[in-house]
Amino acid sequence: MPKLQNTLVILPYDPNWKTEFERIRDFLMDHIGDLIIKIEHIGSTSVPGLCAKPIIDLVAVIESYDVFPQIVSRLEKIGFQHEGDKGIKEREAFRRIIPDDFMDYHFYVCPKNSKEYLRQTRFRNALIKNPQIAEEYGKLKTRLVGEVNGDRVLYTNSKTDFILNVINRVYDNGDMKNISQNIYDNQTFFDGYKKLRENPDNANLLEEKPALFSLAPDLTGLSVLDLGCGYGENCAEFLRLGAAKVVGIDISAKMLEVAKRETSGVEYIHADMSDLSVIEGNFDVVFSSLAIHYIEDFGKLCAQNPHGYFIFSQEHPFTTAPLKGASWTKNENGERLHYNLSDYQRCGKREMTWFIDGVIKYHRTFSEVVNTLLTTGFSIEGMLEPAPSEELIDRLPYYADELHKPNFLLIKVRKK
C-alpha cells in the first residue's frame, strides 16, 4: 500500500483500516506470537466512524520485560529497529526500516500493566462506547488541523487536555464513572460565582481563607495537593509560602482556564476530586477549600489520602442540614432573630437553588465527619468554626448573623 507524505492529514473513517490492522497483526503474530499475550488495535483508526490520520497504531502486550530481548532479536531479523521508549515509560517503539506493502503504521510493545497501554486502551474503549465523546473528539481534531499549520507536536499537545478529561471520567472498559456534579461549567453559575468571589467583603475572603491558612504547617519544601482548586489563587499562595511542588485538581474546565491564565508554576489536572487515581505520587499536605460538601463518598476520599496532612473547609453542617434550605426566624422589622435548624440527623443529598436550580451538595453531621476521618486512619489536630470579629460586625453589621450560625467548618487532620 502506498505510503503518505509526512503531512498532517485527517481523513473520514475507512472500514479498510480494520482490515489493514488485521494484516499487520497477523504478520507480526507469525514472528513473535509465542512471546506475547496479544496485539491490539489502538488509536483513532480503531474507533468505527471516527476521522483519523491514516496511520494504524498497534501494541503488542507482553507479560513482563523478561521476553523483551527475544522480541527485539526476532523483530530485527525481519527489518524492525527498536527506537526505545521515546520518552514514554514502558512503551517500546519499533520502526520497520525495509519496505513492505502495508499502509503506514506505528508499532509498540508494552507490558500488560503499563500505564501507557492502559491509558491508550481506556481512551479507545471510551470512544467506542460513548459516540458523543467520539463525535466531540472528531470535531476537535478537525478544528486543530486547520489551526496548527501542519505542526504535529502542537496538534498532539493540543489534544492532551481533552484526552485526560475523558480518561478520568471512564473506567478501563470505557463505561462512564458516576462523577460528581460539575456546576461550575454552567455559564450562568460560573458568572454568578465569579461576581460573588470578586466582592472584597465576601465571607470566603474575610473568614474562610484566613482560617484555612492558619491551620497550615510550614510549607517550605513540601509538596501540596489542592482538591477543588478553582481559580488557583490558593495554589499560588502555597507556592508563595515556600511549597516545592503544587498540584491543583478541579472538575471545572472554566475554572482551570482561569487558573492557568492567572497563575504559574502549578500543575493543574482536569479531573473529579472524588477519584484520586489520576494523581501520581504522595503529597505532604492535601488542602481542600469549600469543595468537600460536593463529594458524595467522603470515606472514599479520605481513604485515598495515604499519609500526611489533610486540611479542609466545608459549608458548616448547620448550613447543609435543612432539606428545604437555610431559613431564619425574623421579627416584625425583618431582622433575623435566630437560625432555623432542621433535618440535622437526615444525612445525605441536598438539592438547592444557588445561581441555578439543581445544585447538589451532601450533608453530614459532625459525628459522621469526625468518625470517617478517624476510621480512615487520621488523627485530628485542629478544628475551627470562624466567627466574625467585632470590627467586622461594626463595618458590616450583617455578619452578626454568624454569631447564631457559623458559615464554615474547618478541620486539620494527619495520617502518619
LUMLUM-901437 format. One record per residue: residue number from 1; x, y, z of N, C-alpha, C in turn. Coordinates in steps of 0.05 Angstrom, whole numbers. Layout:
 num    npx    npy    npz   capx   capy   capz    cpx    cpy    cpz
 NUM      X      Y      Z      X      Y      Z      X      Y      Z
...
***
This chain:
 num    npx    npy    npz   capx   capy   capz    cpx    cpy    cpz
   1     17    -24      0      0      0      0     18     25      0
   2     12     45    -16     29     69    -18     30     84      9
   3     54     95     15     58    110     39     50    139     35
   4     42    152     56     34    181     54     59    198     58
   5     57    222     48     78    242     54     76    249     84
   6     97    260     95     98    266    123     83    292    128
   7     57    292    123     40    315    128     17    307    147
   8      5    328    159    -16    324    178    -43    323    163
   9    -54    299    160    -79    295    145    -99    280    162
  10   -123    290    163   -145    276    177   -165    267    156
  11   -172    241    155   -190    230    136   -215    219    149
  12   -237    218    135   -261    204    146   -255    175    151
  13   -270    163    169   -265    135    176   -267    117    152
  14   -248     98    150   -247     79    128   -248     51    139
  15   -268     35    132   -270      7    143   -246     -9    136
  16   -231     -2    116   -207    -17    109   -185    -14    130
  17   -187      5    148   -167      8    169   -168    -17    187
  18   -191    -28    192   -193    -52    208   -180    -75    194
  19   -185    -77    168   -173    -99    152   -142    -96    152
  20   -133    -72    149   -104    -68    148    -91    -74    175
  21   -105    -67    197    -94    -75    223    -91   -105    224
  22   -111   -120    216   -111   -149    217    -88   -160    201
  23    -82   -148    178    -60   -158    161    -33   -154    176
  24    -29   -130    187     -4   -125    201     -2   -142    226
  25    -24   -145    240    -24   -161    265    -17   -190    258
  26    -29   -201    237    -23   -229    230      6   -233    222
  27     17   -213    208     45   -215    200     63   -215    225
  28     57   -198    245     73   -197    269     70   -222    286
  29     45   -232    288     40   -255    304     55   -280    293
  30     60   -281    267     75   -303    256    103   -304    266
  31    113   -281    276    141   -279    284    145   -277    314
  32    126   -266    328    130   -262    357    106   -272    373
  33     87   -285    360     62   -292    373     66   -309    398
  34     86   -326    399     90   -343    422    103   -329    446
  35    111   -304    442    124   -289    463    106   -268    476
  36     83   -263    464     66   -241    473     38   -252    481
  37     23   -235    493     -5   -241    501    -24   -236    478
  38    -21   -213    465    -39   -206    443    -28   -181    430
  39    -40   -174    407    -34   -149    393    -61   -135    390
  40    -62   -110    399    -87    -94    398    -85    -71    379
  41   -108    -64    369   -111    -40    352   -118    -17    370
  42   -102      4    370   -107     27    387   -107     52    369
  43   -111     75    381   -111    100    365   -137    104    351
  44   -140    126    337   -165    134    325   -175    115    303
  45   -156    102    289   -165     84    267   -179     59    278
  46   -177     55    305   -190     32    317   -219     38    325
  47   -228     63    321   -255     71    330   -273     74    306
  48   -292     56    302   -310     58    279   -324     86    278
  49   -324     98    254   -337    123    250   -321    148    256
  50   -297    145    268   -281    168    276   -261    175    255
  51   -259    201    248   -239    210    230   -212    207    243
  52   -191    204    226   -165    198    237   -143    204    217
  53   -118    207    227    -95    205    210    -94    177    199
  54    -89    172    174    -89    145    163    -63    130    170
  55    -60    125    196    -37    111    206    -47     91    227
  56    -41     66    223    -50     45    242    -32     44    266
  57    -44     45    290    -28     42    315    -34     14    326
  58    -12     -1    332    -14    -27    343      3    -29    368
  59     -6    -45    387     11    -50    411     10    -80    417
  60     34    -91    419     38   -119    428     40   -119    459
  61     23   -135    472     23   -135    501     39   -159    511
  62     57   -154    529     74   -176    540     69   -179    570
  63     75   -203    580     72   -209    608     91   -192    625
  64    116   -191    616    137   -176    630    160   -171    611
  65    179   -156    620    203   -150    604    222   -174    600
  66    216   -196    614    233   -219    612    236   -229    583
  67    214   -226    567    215   -236    540    223   -215    520
  68    227   -190    529    232   -168    511    257   -172    494
  69    280   -181    505    304   -184    488    299   -203    465
  70    283   -225    469    277   -243    447    260   -229    426
  71    241   -212    435    224   -198    416    241   -179    399
  72    259   -165    411    277   -147    396    293   -162    376
  73    304   -185    384    320   -201    366    305   -211    342
  74    281   -221    347    264   -231    324    255   -209    305
  75    248   -186    317    238   -164    300    261   -153    284
  76    286   -152    295    308   -142    279    313   -160    255
  77    308   -186    257    313   -204    234    293   -199    211
  78    270   -186    217    251   -181    196    249   -151    189
  79    271   -136    197    273   -109    188    263    -87    207
  80    258    -94    232    249    -73    251    273    -63    267
  81    271    -37    274    291    -25    291    278    -15    317
  82    290    -23    339    280    -14    365    288     15    370
  83    269     33    375    275     61    379    273     70    408
  84    272     51    427    270     59    455    241     67    462
  85    238     79    485    211     87    494    203    115    485
  86    222    130    472    217    157    461    204    175    482
  87    213    171    507    204    189    528    179    180    543
  88    167    158    535    143    148    548    150    121    561
  89    150    121    587    159     97    602    141     73    596
  90    155     49    593    142     24    588    125     23    562
  91    134     38    542    123     36    516    146     36    496
  92    153     13    486    176      9    468    167     12    439
  93    180     31    425    173     36    397    191     21    378
  94    179     12    356    193     -2    335    186     11    308
  95    207     12    290    202     23    263    214      3    243
  96    198     -2    222    208    -21    202    224     -5    182
  97    248    -14    177    267      1    160    271    -12    133
  98    255    -32    127    255    -43    100    226    -40     89
  99    223    -37     63    197    -32     51    178    -56     56
 100    152    -49     58    131    -70     59    107    -59     45
 101     86    -75     42     62    -67     27     39    -59     46
 102     45    -54     71     25    -45     90     22    -15     88
 103     -2     -5     97     -4     24    100     12     33    124
 104     16     59    127     33     69    149     22     59    175
 105     41     52    193     34     42    219     55     49    239
 106     46     50    265     64     53    288     61     28    304
 107     83     16    312     82     -9    327     97     -6    354
 108     83    -14    375     95    -12    402     93    -39    417
 109    109    -41    437    108    -64    455    106    -53    484
 110     86    -63    499     81    -54    526     76    -77    545
 111     86    -76    570     78    -95    590     48    -92    595
 112     35   -113    604      6   -113    608     -4    -93    628
 113     14    -85    647      6    -66    668     18    -38    662
 114     28    -34    639     39     -8    631     18     14    633
 115     25     36    645      5     58    647     -2     69    620
 116     17     69    601     12     79    575     -7     61    560
 117     -3     34    562    -21     15    550    -50     18    561
 118    -52     20    587    -78     23    600    -91     50    592
 119    -75     71    589    -85     97    581    -96     95    552
 120    -81     83    534    -89     81    506   -114     65    503
 121   -116     42    517   -139     25    513   -164     36    527
 122   -160     50    550   -182     63    564   -195     84    546
 123   -178    101    533   -188    122    516   -202    110    491
 124   -190     90    479   -203     77    457   -230     66    464
 125   -231     52    487   -256     40    495   -277     61    501
 126   -268     84    512   -287    106    518   -299    117    492
 127   -283    119    471   -292    130    446   -312    110    432
 128   -306     85    435   -323     64    422   -350     63    437
 129   -350     64    464   -374     61    479   -391     86    482
 130   -379    109    476   -393    135    480   -391    151    454
 131   -410    147    436   -408    160    410   -408    191    412
 132   -420    202    433   -420    231    435   -392    241    441
 133   -376    226    456   -349    234    461   -332    231    436
 134   -336    210    421   -322    206    396   -328    228    376
 135   -353    237    375   -361    259    357   -347    285    365
 136   -347    290    391   -333    314    401   -303    313    396
 137   -291    290    399   -263    287    393   -257    291    363
 138   -274    280    347   -271    284    318   -272    313    310
 139   -290    328    322   -292    357    316   -267    372    325
 140   -257    364    349   -233    376    359   -209    372    340
 141   -206    347    331   -184    341    313   -186    356    287
 142   -210    357    276   -214    371    251   -208    401    254
 143   -216    413    276   -211    441    281   -181    446    284
 144   -167    428    299   -138    432    304   -122    430    278
 145   -130    413    260   -115    410    235   -114    437    220
 146   -137    452    222   -138    478    209   -124    500    224
 147   -115    494    249   -103    515    265    -73    512    269
 148    -62    488    267    -34    483    275    -14    485    251
 149    -24    489    227     -6    493    204     13    469    200
 150      3    445    204     20    422    199     39    414    222
 151     38    429    244     55    423    267     45    399    282
 152     57    376    279     47    352    291     49    352    322
 153     71    364    332     75    366    361     53    383    373
 154     48    406    361     27    424    371      0    410    369
 155     -5    396    348    -30    381    344    -34    361    367
 156    -14    346    372    -15    325    393    -19    338    421
 157     -3    359    427     -5    371    453    -32    385    457
 158    -44    395    436    -70    409    438    -93    390    444
 159    -89    364    441   -109    344    447   -107    334    476
 160    -85    340    489    -79    327    515   -101    332    536
 161   -110    356    539   -130    362    560   -155    347    555
 162   -164    345    530   -188    330    523   -185    301    530
 163   -163    289    522   -158    261    526   -157    255    556
 164   -142    271    572   -140    266    601   -168    269    614
 165   -183    288    605   -210    291    617   -227    267    612
 166   -226    256    588   -242    231    582   -232    208    599
 167   -205    204    599   -194    182    614   -202    183    644
 168   -203    207    655   -210    210    683   -240    205    688
 169   -256    205    668   -285    202    671   -295    174    665
 170   -277    156    657   -286    129    650   -270    108    664
 171   -282     84    665   -267     60    674   -251     49    651
 172   -234     28    657   -217     16    637   -233      6    613
 173   -258     -4    618   -274    -15    596   -289      6    580
 174   -285     31    587   -298     53    573   -324     63    584
 175   -335     49    604   -360     57    616   -356     83    632
 176   -376    101    632   -373    126    646   -375    121    676
 177   -358    136    691   -360    136    720   -383    153    730
 178   -392    148    754   -412    164    766   -398    188    779
 179   -392    208    763   -375    230    773   -392    252    787
 180   -378    268    802   -391    290    816   -403    310    797
 181   -423    324    807   -436    345    791   -416    367    784
 182   -416    377    760   -399    399    751   -416    423    745
 183   -423    438    766   -440    462    762   -424    486    753
 184   -398    486    758   -382    510    753   -377    514    723
 185   -382    495    706   -380    499    677   -406    509    665
 186   -427    510    682   -452    523    673   -447    554    672
 187   -451    566    649   -443    594    646   -457    613    666
 188   -483    608    670   -497    625    689   -486    622    717
 189   -481    597    726   -469    593    752   -441    605    754
 190   -425    600    733   -398    610    733   -397    640    736
 191   -414    654    721   -415    683    722   -423    693    749
 192   -444    680    761   -454    688    787   -433    683    809
 193   -420    660    808   -400    654    827   -376    673    825
 194   -368    679    801   -345    697    796   -351    724    808
 195   -376    734    804   -383    760    815   -383    760    845
 196   -392    737    857   -392    734    886   -363    736    897
 197   -345    721    884   -318    719    894   -302    745    889
 198   -311    761    870   -298    787    865   -306    808    886
 199   -327    803    902   -335    822    922   -314    821    945
 200   -301    843    951   -280    843    972   -290    837   1000
 201   -316    838   1004   -328    833   1030   -341    806   1032
 202   -334    787   1014   -346    761   1015   -334    744   1038
 203   -350    726   1048   -342    710   1072   -318    692   1066
 204   -315    683   1042   -292    666   1035   -266    681   1040
 205   -266    706   1031   -242    722   1034   -237    731   1062
 206   -258    739   1076   -255    751   1103   -253    730   1125
 207   -264    707   1121   -265    687   1143   -252    660   1135
 208   -261    648   1114   -253    621   1107   -223    619   1101
 209   -213    636   1083   -185    635   1075   -166    640   1098
 210   -170    661   1114   -152    664   1137   -152    640   1156
 211   -175    628   1160   -177    605   1177   -162    581   1165
 212   -166    577   1139   -153    554   1126   -122    557   1128
 213   -112    580   1122    -83    583   1122    -72    584   1151
 214    -88    590   1170    -79    589   1198    -74    561   1207
 215    -86    541   1194    -83    513   1201    -59    500   1186
 216    -48    514   1167    -27    503   1150     -1    500   1166
 217     14    478   1162     41    476   1173     60    493   1157
 218     84    495   1165    105    508   1149    108    493   1122
 219    102    506   1100    101    492   1074    128    492   1060
 220    149    503   1072    175    505   1059    185    477   1050
 221    189    474   1024    200    449   1013    180    426   1011
 222    155    431   1018    135    409   1018    120    407    991
 223    108    384    987     91    380    963     62    383    972
 224     46    398    956     19    405    963      0    397    941
 225    -23    385    949    -44    379    930    -69    395    939
 226    -81    409    920   -105    425    925   -129    413    911
 227   -148    402    927   -171    388    916   -194    409    912
 228   -203    411    887   -223    432    881   -210    459    881
 229   -188    462    865   -171    485    866   -183    510    854
 230   -205    507    839   -219    530    828   -201    548    811
 231   -200    574    818   -185    594    803   -155    592    808
 232   -146    576    827   -118    572    832   -105    592    850
 233   -121    610    863   -109    630    880    -96    618    904
 234   -108    597    915    -95    583    938    -69    570    929
 235    -69    558    906    -45    545    895    -22    565    893
 236    -28    589    883     -7    609    881      3    617    909
 237    -15    618    929     -6    625    956     11    603    968
 238      5    577    962     21    555    972     50    558    962
 239     53    566    937     80    570    926     93    593    940
 240     78    615    944     90    638    957    100    631    985
 241     86    612    998     93    604   1025    116    583   1025
 242    127    577   1002    151    560   1001    147    532    992
 243    123    524    984    119    496    975    137    490    951
 244    149    467    951    166    459    928    151    450    904
 245    127    438    909    111    428    887     82    432    894
 246     66    443    875     38    447    879     22    436    856
 247      3    419    861    -15    407    841    -43    415    848
 248    -59    425    829    -87    431    834   -104    414    816
 249   -126    404    827   -145    387    812   -173    399    815
 250   -187    401    792   -214    412    792   -230    399    769
 251   -256    397    773   -273    385    753   -282    405    732
 252   -278    431    738   -288    452    720   -266    461    701
 253   -272    458    675   -253    468    655   -252    498    655
 254   -274    511    660   -275    540    661   -257    551    684
 255   -259    538    707   -243    547    729   -213    543    723
 256   -206    520    712   -178    515    706   -167    533    684
 257   -184    541    666   -175    560    645   -166    586    658
 258   -182    596    677   -174    620    692   -148    615    708
 259   -147    592    722   -124    586    738    -98    585    722
 260    -99    572    699    -75    570    682    -67    597    671
 261    -86    614    667    -80    641    656    -69    659    677
 262    -78    656    702    -71    676    723    -49    667    742
 263    -41    641    741    -20    632    758      1    616    742
 264     24    614    754     46    599    741     60    582    761
 265     74    561    752     89    544    770     72    522    783
 266     47    520    775     29    500    786     20    480    765
 267     19    454    772      9    434    753    -21    431    759
 268    -37    436    738    -66    434    741    -76    409    726
 269    -94    394    739   -106    370    728   -136    372    727
 270   -147    367    703   -176    369    699   -188    342    706
 271   -199    339    729   -210    313    738   -229    317    762
 272   -243    296    768   -261    296    791   -245    289    816
 273   -246    306    836   -230    302    860   -240    278    877
 274   -263    267    871   -272    244    885   -257    219    878
 275   -243    220    855   -227    196    847   -198    206    843
 276   -181    200    862   -154    209    861   -135    190    848
 277   -145    170    833   -128    151    819   -112    165    797
 278   -121    189    789   -107    203    768    -82    217    778
 279    -79    218    805    -56    232    817    -34    213    822
 280    -10    219    812     14    203    817     30    213    841
 281     39    194    857     56    202    879     40    210    904
 282     55    216    925     43    224    950     49    254    955
 283     34    266    973     37    294    979     40    298   1009
 284     55    318   1017     59    323   1046     34    336   1058
 285     20    353   1042     -4    366   1052    -25    366   1030
 286    -49    358   1037    -72    360   1019    -91    381   1030
 287    -98    401   1014   -117    421   1021   -142    418   1005
 288   -164    428   1016   -189    430   1000   -206    453   1012
 289   -212    472    995   -226    496   1004   -255    495    993
 290   -274    490   1011   -303    492   1005   -311    475    981
 291   -301    450    981   -308    431    960   -318    404    971
 292   -312    398    996   -319    372   1008   -349    367   1008
 293   -365    388   1011   -394    384   1012   -406    377    985
 294   -390    378    964   -399    368    937   -394    339    933
 295   -379    326    951   -370    299    948   -389    280    962
 296   -399    260    947   -418    241    958   -406    222    978
 297   -383    210    970   -370    190    986   -345    201   1000
 298   -350    213   1024   -328    226   1039   -308    205   1048
 299   -318    181   1055   -300    160   1065   -280    151   1044
 300   -290    149   1019   -272    141    997   -250    162    993
 301   -258    187    994   -239    208    990   -217    207   1012
 302   -226    204   1037   -207    203   1059   -188    179   1057
 303   -199    156   1048   -183    132   1046   -161    134   1024
 304   -165    153   1005   -146    156    983   -123    174    991
 305   -124    186   1014   -101    203   1024    -83    184   1040
 306    -60    176   1029    -44    155   1042    -30    164   1067
 307    -20    189   1068     -6    199   1092     -4    229   1090
 308      5    241   1112      9    270   1112    -15    285   1123
 309    -14    311   1120    -36    329   1130    -59    330   1110
 310    -83    331   1120   -107    337   1104   -121    360   1118
 311   -123    383   1105   -134    407   1116   -156    417   1098
 312   -181    418   1108   -203    425   1090   -223    442   1104
 313   -238    457   1087   -261    472   1096   -285    462   1081
 314   -309    465   1094   -334    458   1081   -356    476   1092
 315   -378    476   1078   -401    490   1090   -408    477   1117
 316   -414    494   1136   -420    483   1163   -444    464   1162
 317   -443    442   1177   -465    423   1178   -492    436   1185
 318   -492    458   1200   -517    471   1205   -529    484   1180
 319   -511    491   1162   -520    503   1136   -530    482   1117
 320   -517    459   1116   -525    439   1097   -549    422   1107
 321   -555    424   1132   -576    406   1144   -604    410   1132
 322   -616    433   1132   -644    436   1125   -650    426   1096
 323   -669    408   1094   -676    397   1068   -687    418   1049
 324   -700    438   1060   -712    459   1043   -694    484   1042
 325   -669    482   1051   -651    504   1050   -652    520   1075
 326   -631    537   1079   -628    552   1103   -651    573   1106
 327   -660    577   1131   -681    597   1136   -677    608   1164
 328   -689    632   1169   -686    646   1194   -713    655   1204
 329   -715    657   1230   -738    669   1243   -732    699   1246
 330   -751    716   1237   -746    745   1237   -768    759   1254
 331   -762    783   1263   -781    799   1277   -798    815   1258
 332   -816    832   1269   -835    847   1251   -820    867   1233
 333   -795    873   1240   -780    891   1223   -762    877   1203
 334   -765    850   1202   -749    834   1183   -721    829   1192
 335   -716    834   1217   -689    829   1228   -687    800   1237
 336   -665    787   1232   -662    759   1239   -658    756   1269
 337   -673    737   1280   -672    732   1309   -656    707   1315
 338   -661    685   1300   -646    661   1303   -649    643   1278
 339   -630    625   1275   -629    607   1253   -648    583   1258
 340   -661    574   1237   -679    551   1240   -665    525   1232
 341   -655    511   1252   -641    485   1246   -662    463   1245
 342   -660    448   1223   -678    425   1219   -663    403   1203
 343   -674    379   1205   -664    356   1189   -635    349   1194
 344   -625    357   1216   -596    353   1221   -588    324   1220
 345   -604    306   1230   -597    278   1231   -603    263   1205
 346   -615    277   1186   -621    265   1160   -598    270   1140
 347   -578    254   1142   -554    257   1125   -560    250   1096
 348   -544    261   1078   -547    254   1050   -549    277   1031
 349   -560    272   1009   -562    291    986   -580    314    992
 350   -571    338    984   -588    362    985   -588    374    957
 351   -611    382    948   -613    396    922   -625    424    927
 352   -611    444    916   -619    471    922   -615    489    898
 353   -625    514    901   -621    534    881   -599    553    891
 354   -578    556    876   -557    575    882   -546    585    855
 355   -554    608    846   -549    618    819   -566    603    798
 356   -567    576    800   -583    560    782   -597    539    799
 357   -618    526    787   -632    505    801   -616    479    799
 358   -621    461    818   -609    434    817   -581    431    827
 359   -571    450    843   -544    448    854   -544    426    876
 360   -526    407    874   -526    384    892   -503    386    911
 361   -510    383    937   -490    382    959   -497    358    976
 362   -479    352    995   -483    329   1013   -480    338   1042
 363   -500    331   1058   -499    338   1087   -489    315   1103
 364   -471    321   1122   -461    302   1141   -460    315   1169
 365   -467    300   1189   -466    310   1216   -437    313   1225
 366   -432    328   1247   -405    329   1258   -394    302   1264
 367   -410    285   1276   -400    258   1284   -393    241   1259
 368   -409    244   1238   -402    229   1214   -375    238   1202
 369   -372    264   1201   -346    275   1190   -323    266   1207
 370   -325    269   1233   -303    262   1251   -297    232   1251
 371   -318    216   1253   -314    187   1254   -303    176   1228
 372   -311    188   1205   -300    180   1180   -270    185   1179
 373   -262    208   1188   -233    215   1189   -218    195   1207
 374   -229    189   1230   -216    171   1249   -213    143   1238
 375   -235    133   1226   -235    105   1216   -218    102   1191
 376   -210    124   1178   -192    122   1154   -164    128   1162
 377   -158    129   1188   -130    130   1197   -120    157   1205
 378   -136    178   1205   -127    204   1212   -129    210   1242
 379   -112    227   1252   -115    238   1278   -121    268   1275
 380   -139    278   1292   -148    305   1290   -130    324   1305
 381   -120    345   1291   -102    364   1303   -114    391   1307
 382   -137    396   1296   -150    422   1300   -176    425   1285
 383   -194    441   1296   -220    447   1284   -226    476   1288
 384   -238    489   1268   -246    517   1270   -274    521   1260
 385   -288    540   1273   -314    550   1263   -312    580   1263
 386   -301    592   1243   -294    621   1243   -318    638   1251
 387   -313    657   1269   -333    676   1277   -323    704   1270
 388   -342    722   1263   -334    749   1256   -324    765   1279
 389   -304    782   1274   -294    799   1296   -313    822   1301
 390   -310    835   1323   -326    859   1329   -322    881   1309
 391   -296    883   1300   -290    903   1280   -305    898   1254
 392   -306    872   1246   -320    865   1221   -350    870   1224
 393   -362    864   1247   -390    869   1251   -396    899   1251
 394   -378    914   1263   -382    943   1263   -382    954   1234
 395   -365    943   1218   -363    953   1190   -385    941   1172
 396   -391    915   1177   -411    902   1161   -431    888   1180
 397   -451    901   1189   -469    891   1210   -482    864   1204
 398   -486    858   1178   -499    833   1172   -483    808   1180
 399   -457    812   1185   -440    790   1194   -448    781   1222
 400   -464    797   1236   -473    788   1263   -489    763   1262
 401   -501    757   1239   -517    732   1236   -500    707   1244
 402   -474    709   1239   -456    686   1243   -451    681   1273
 403   -460    699   1290   -458    693   1319   -479    673   1326
 404   -500    670   1309   -520    649   1313   -512    623   1299
 405   -501    625   1275   -494    601   1260   -469    607   1243
 406   -447    593   1248   -423    597   1231   -428    588   1203
 407   -413    600   1184   -415    592   1156   -399    567   1150
 408   -376    565   1164   -356    545   1155   -347    527   1178
 409   -339    503   1170   -325    484   1188   -299    477   1175
 410   -277    480   1190   -250    473   1180   -238    453   1199
 411   -224    433   1187   -212    411   1202   -184    406   1192
 412   -166    402   1211   -138    394   1204   -133    367   1216
 413   -126    348   1199   -120    321   1208    -93    312   1197
 414    -83    290   1207    -57    280   1198    -57    250   1200
 415    -45    238   1179    -42    209   1179    -12    203   1177
 416     -2    187   1196     27    181   1197     33    153   1186
***
